[in-house]
Amino acid sequence: LIYILVVKIKKMINKIYIPINNKFSSVFKFIFFLRYLIAIFFVAIVLFLSIPQFFDYKKKERIIVNYLFENYKIEVKKIENIQYKSFPTPHLFLSNLATNFHKESINLKIGKMKIYPKLFSIFNYENFQVKKIKLINNNANVNINEIVPLTKYLLNIKKKISFENLSLKIKDKSRPVLLFEEINFTNYGYKKNKINGLVFNKKLIVNFENELNRFNLNIPDVGISLSINTFRNNDSKLAGNLKGK
């Protein structure tokens, strides 16, 4: 009797074990397949991002120069070097540029420029498109009468642009008037339309709320804060109010 019971129990265990074993076998096969699929996908991405490093970007310089002028009003007169960098985000790295910005009278020397193309533009320069550009270690000379048009341009441009460590010299014809240093500005993101930098070696903060019509200016080290709101009155003359200390 005991022998018969053992035999029956063994048969029952085998009936249960075989389906379970087959079930887990299918799961393990799927996991191994998924592992190889992920590896293939990873290798494909690495190749996709790395191959552009072997392109000759001197041949594509004219396309890049035309795009910067048509979309950012940056007239490039000289580029010393163009490199492609995959990480952390695929971008073109341009160094030692001589340019005019917005107008011929605004001379801008750009130490470094990062251009972030849209993903498939990395391979298709016939339809070159850019997500944003970043200008790093820049020096600009601007006549005092160009300040308002330049500011309006930066606040209204649809394309994303940012300045990092800009030295801005304001001139009245050939005479120096004011020097802003270590200026940072971006027209997108959570720091949109905010200027941080130094003036008279003191920290400067400017926050534009509505183009040039409304902005706040602070020099906290010396206790200066201004809130300026301008508009056109019924006679189309410039009017407004200023609150500050």
Beta strands, then each sheet from edge to edge (+ up, - down):
strand 1: 74-85
strand 2: 91-101
strand 3: 107-117
strand 4: 130-143
strand 5: 160-172
strand 6: 175-186
strand 7: 194-199
strand 8: 202-210
strand 9: 214-219
strand 10: 224-232
strand 11: 238-244
sheet 1: 1+ 2- 3+ 4- 5- 6+ 7- 8+ 9- 10+ 11-
end
